[in-house]
């Protein structure tokens, strides 16, 4: 089946891509806005905004999953896009730093509800197993392309316009995303059978805690966050202060990591047809743990060069793709179909909880103690997560990671979740 021959998926994917680039460009413009308002304190303002983002992602996603089966999902996704468009439109009008915090809280709350709902919709639209695997990869590629191209696009746009005009453009992008969502035929969620909101909100997390393979995924989240924080948080200071680079050089170094992720994500669908997700994901964890050690080595040897940094950043990108891309497939096969939204929402929250731990380490410790100590701490966390994943995810657990021509198709009834848990 040709993935992009599915009209509804094609429109939803377009909505996702546009919203992703809107978020990326907003992040660049927000940095300029923070500097305009706070000057030397811009870094502190951005750190606080990033913390607000993570808190919203951890708290809101399970609540969104709790109520999503009570709302028409197409209308829900449309409203979330409209809210994000309105918030971005208001950002250039702020005059106080606290205004940024309030608006970023609203923006990220909408994003936290949008992402797991969007992910849970895909299995209901893409019903072929092979096409679904490629849909997961396409989503990863879209996220990668956003991180790769957003800084470059922002740099080009800012040569022709001020950053407040950039906000106007991204707001229009969110509204276009909303229009694409309205053009799809998204089926409503199947009732989960739970009536209490807290019971539904915590159901996905409880499933993670009692399912061995999903506990392994939780450990892998820590590996991704530990290695990824080095790139996301420390690239600016590393390139500008240690390598003596420019703002443009920062963008290109981020692109090196994005290129590694992109190439790995493109190759993974065929690999996952032959190799279990556990093998791919734990290999990715080993790659990430090793790359954090390599990053520490950069700071203590003569390898601290442009080439050395670009290689390590690219390897981190590859490792992140190896862990992240198969995750949706594992989640989908670990729960009953009507519990898929809860599982995706739980993963969304738990993965961002890991980032909430590692972001302050990379940022605050990096500023006060230097990169050698900071990256050593993150390397220890990455190694701990990698070992934990191997111990928590049983080696012969093949559920959720079908391979070969005898793999069950999407039309195969999924066993009761309790039975899956016992089998794991």
N, C-alpha and C positions, 0 to 999 in steps of 0.2 A: 504494500500500500504506500502510495506517495504521501508523505506527511503533509506537505503544503498543498496537496489536493483537497484536503479537508477544509472547507470554507470557514467553519466556525473557529477551528484552531488557527487558521491563517489570520483571521481578524483579531483573535485574542493575542496571538504572538505579536502582531503589530502593535497592539495596545501596550503590551509589556515592554517592548523595545522603546517606544516613544516615552513611556513613563520612566524607564530606567535612565534614558539620556536626560530627561527633565530633571531627575533627582541628581545626576552627576553634575550637570551645569549649575543647578541651584547650589550645590556644595561649593563650587568654585566662587560663585557670586557671593555666597554667604561669607566666605573668608575675606573678600574685599570689603563687604559691608561691615564686618567686625572691625577691620583695620580702620575704616572710615570713622567709626564711632568710638573705638577704644584705643587706637594707636598702638603703643607698646604692649598693651594688655590684650591684644587681639588673640594671642595664643591661649590665654586663660579663658577668654570668651568662647572660643571654638571648642576647647576641652570640655567646658560645661555643657555646651550644646550637644557634643558627642555623647556625653554621659546621659543627658536627657533622652537622646535617641535610643540608647541601649535599654534604659529603664522602660521606656514605652514599648519597645519590641518584646521585652521579657514579660511585661504585665498584660499587654493588650491582646496579643495573639491568641492565648487560650480563651479569653472572653469572647473574641470574635468567633472562634469555633463553637463556643457554647450556644450562640444565638443564630449562627448562620443558617440552620435548617428551619428557622422561623421566618426567614426573609427570602424574597425572590433574589437569587444570587446575582442575576444580571443587574437588577436595580441597585443592589448593595454595592457592587463593584463600580457602577456608574457614579453613585453618590460619593464614594471614597475618592475617585478621580476628581470629581467636581470640587470637593473640599480641598484637595491638594492644590488644585489650580487657583482657588480663591486665596489660600494662605500665601502662596508664592507671589501672587499679585499684590498682597498687602506688605510683603517684606521691605520693598524699597521705601515705604512710607514711614517706617519706624524712626523714632528719634531718641530712644533710650535702649540701653543694653537689655533691660528686662523684657522689653517688647520682643526681642529676638527669642528669648527663652520661651515665652508663651506661644509664639507662632510656631517655633520648631517643635514644641510639644504637640500642638495640633497636627502639624504636618506628619510627624513620625507616628502618631497614633493612627492616622489614616493609612499610612504605609504598612504599619504593623498588622492592621486588619486586612489590607488588600492582598498582601503576598501569600499567606496561607490559604486564603479563599481561592485565589487564582490557581495555586498549585493543586488544590483539591478538585478543581473543575476539570483539569486536563484528563484524568482517567475516564471521565464520563463522556468526553468528546472524542478522544483517541482510543479506540477500543481494541486495536491490534497490538499484540505484545511487542513486536519489533518496532512498529511505528511509535509506540509509547516510549521505548528506550531512546529513540532518536529525538523525541519531544523533550525528554529530560536533558539530553545533550544540547539541544538547541537553546533551551533556557539558560544553561550554563554558558554557552557561547555568547548569548545576548548580554549576560551580566559581565562577561569578560570584555566584550567589545565596548561596553559602556565605560569600564574602568580604563580601558586602553585609549579610547578616542575622546572621552569627555574633556580631559585637560587640554588636548590639542585643539578641539573644536572651540573650547572657551577662549584659548589664547588667540585663535584666529578671529573670533567674534569680537573680542575686546579691542582689537586694533581698529575696528570700525564703529564701535558703540561703547557707551559707558555701562558699568555693571548693572545699573538699575534697568536699562533696556534688556539686559540679559534675563532679568527676572520676568519681564513681560513675555519674552519668547518662550521661556519654560512654562509659564502659566498657560499659554496657548497650546503647548504640547500636551499638558495634562487634559485640557478640554478635548483635544483631538483623540487622545486615548479613551476618554469617556464616550465619545461618539462611536468609536470602533467597538467598544463593549456593548453599546446599545444595538449594534448591527448584528450581534451574534444570537444564536438560539441556545442559551445555556440552560440545561435542565436544573430544576430546583433540587436541593439536597434531600436525600432520603432521611426521614426521621430517625434519630439515633435511639429512641426508646427511653431517653432520660428526660425528666421534667425539671429537675433542679439545676439551675445555672451553674452553681459551684461544682456539682457532681459532673456536669458535662465539661466544664472548664478544666477540671483536674484529671479527667478520664485519660487523656492522652499521656500526661506525665506519669500517671500510675501504670499505664501500659509499658512505658519505657522502663520504669523501675523494676517491673516483675518479668520482663522479657530479656533473656541473656543477650541476644544479638543486638537489641536496642540499647542495652546498657553499654555494649561495645561502641555503638554509634555515639553515645554521650561522651565516652572517652576520646573518640576521634574528633569530636567538636573542639575539645581542649587543644589537641595537636594543631588543628587548623588555625585556631585563634592565636596560639602562642607564636607560630611561625608567621602568620599573616600580619600580626601587629607590628612586627619588625618592618615590614614593607609599608603598611598603611600609615603608621604613626611616625616612624623614624626616618623615612626616605628624605623628607625635606631637609632636616638638620644634617643628616649624613652627607647628602650631596652638596649642600651649600657650605657647611662648616668644615667637614673633613676632606671633601674632594675639591672644594673651591668652585663649585658649579653655579649655574644660573637657574632662574625659574624654569626656563625651557629645558634645562638638563634634568630637573626634577621630573618633569612630565615624561621625558624619554626613559628615565630609569623606571618609573612606574609602568611604562609601556613594555619594558623588558619582562617584568613579572607577568603582565597581562598576556604577552605573546606566548610564554611558556604554558599558561593555563589554556589559551586558545588552541594551541597545537595538540595538547593532550586531550582536550574535550572533543576535538574533531576525530581523533583516533579511537576513542573509547567505545563507541557503539559496537564496532566489530569485535573488539577485545572482549566485551561483556557477553557476546554470543558464545564465547568459548571458555571463558574463565569466570569463576564465581566472584561475586561482588566482594565477599570477604577477602579474597586474595588481592584483588585490585586495591581495596581501601586500606588494608593493613600495609601493603607495599607503599602506598602513598604516605602513610604515617611514618614509615621508616625513612622515606625520602625527605619529609619535612623535618623530622628529628635530626637527620644528618645535615640538612642545610642550615639549621640553626647553629649547630656546632661549627659549620664552615663560616657562618657570619661572625661568630666570636673569634675564629682564627684570623679573619680579615683585620680585626682591630688590634691584634697582638703581633702581626708579622708584616713583612714587606708586601704582602698580597693586597693591601688596601689600595687598590687601583680601580680605575673605571671598568676595566675588563673583568677583574675579579668580582667586583660588586654586581655587574650585569649578569655574570654567570650564576652567582648565588641567587640573585633575585629571580632569574628565569627558572631555576630549579625549584624554588619555592612555589612559583606559579604552577609548574607541572604537578608537584605534590598535592597542591590544593585541589586541582581538577580531579586527580585520582581518588581523593576522598569524597569530594562533594557530589560529583556527577552521579555515582550509583546510589546515593542515599535515598532518593525518592523511590527507586525500585524496591529497595529493602523495606521501606516503610509501608509501601502499598501491599506487599505480600505478607506483612506481619500482623495485619488487622483485618477485620471484616470490612466489607465495602462501605457500610454506613458509618464506620468509624474513621475513614480516611481523613476527613477534615480535622478531627481531633488529633490524629497522629502528626499530620503536617504542622498544625499549630503548635503542638508540643515541641517538635523539632525546631521550629522557628524560634520559639522562646528559649529553649535550652542551648541552642547554638549561639544565640546572642548573649545569653548569660555567660558563656565562656569568653566572649569578646569583652563583656563588662568587667571581667577579671583581668584580662591581659592588656586592655587599652591603658588603664592607669599605670600598670607596671611599665609599659613601653614609654608612656609620656612623662609621668611624674618622676619615676626613678631614672629614666634616661636623662632628664634635665638636671637632676641633682647629683647622680653618681656616675654618669658616663655610659657609653654603649657597651663596654666590655662586661661590666657587672650586670647591666640590664639584660643583655642578650644571653648571658650565662644563665640567669634566672629563667628566662623564657625557654632556653634549651632544655633545662631540667624539667619544666612543665611539659614540653613537647615529648621528651623521652618518657616521662611518667604516663602521659596519655597513650602513647604508642604501646607501651608494655601492658597498660590496663586493658586496652582494646583486645590484645591477643589473649589475655587471661579471661576476660568477660565474655567474649564471643566464641562459643565452642567451635573447634576446628572442623568438625564434621557436620556442622549445622548448614545444610544447603537450602533451607526454606528461605524464600524471598530472593533467591539468587539463581533462578533457573537458567540452565545453559543447554545448548544443543537442540536438535530437532524434537526431542521428546519432552521438552519443557512444557508445563501447562500453559494454556493460553488464557487470555483475559476472561474467556467465557467459562472457564473451569470454576465451579463454586469454591469459594474460599472457606475453609473450615472455621468453626467457632474459635474465637480468639483465645478462650481458656485452653482449648485443645492445642493450639499453636504454642502457647506458653509452656504447657507441660512437655510438649515434644522438644522444645528448645532446651 
